[in-house]
Structure formats: C-alpha cells, structure tokens
C-alpha cells in the first residue's frame, strides 16, 4: 500500500460520508441510504487495516499525520451520521450482526 492509495481510500470514504449526509438530510428512503452506509463501513475498515500495515518513509511522515487527522474527523462525522440515522429508525449493525456502537465511546 502506498501513501497515494491511502489518500485515495480516505477521499472515497469522505465522499461517501458527504453523499450519505446529503441524502439523509434530503429525506431519502432508508433502503437507498443503507447500501451507502455499508459501502462506507467497508471502505473505512479497509482503510484502517491498510493504515495499520503501512510503513511510511521519512518523507511521508508529515503527510501521514495529516491523513490520520482527516481520518479521525471522518470517523467522528460517520459516528454522528450513524447516530442520526438510527434515531430515524434505520437499523445499523456492526460486526457479526450486533448493533452498531460508536468507536468513540469505546476509547473513552
């Protein structure tokens, strides 16, 4: 995995987050939002695994720090979206079909 590939993955997840938020605020039907949420969750999981495995060279370290900060904001935004859609009755599940729980709560 290269830094440009990681940057592209993060950009894809951010674009999905924007689409989801827009569709949700426009009142789109849940059956049209849930596939995007699943796609976003898969993209974020792949990104996390790739980021853990990535070994930056000295030139990439600053860009990697920026990428990690962007990813952290994306996770926070995604958690807020998941909470909002759950309040509207869109049921989300996490790994193994268990109800989705925020990673933000686990780290506190």
Secondary structure as UniProt FT lines:
FT   HELIX           3..25
FT   TURN            26..27
FT   HELIX           30..53
FT   TURN            58..60
FT   HELIX           61..87
FT   TURN            88..89
FT   HELIX           95..97
FT   HELIX           103..106
//
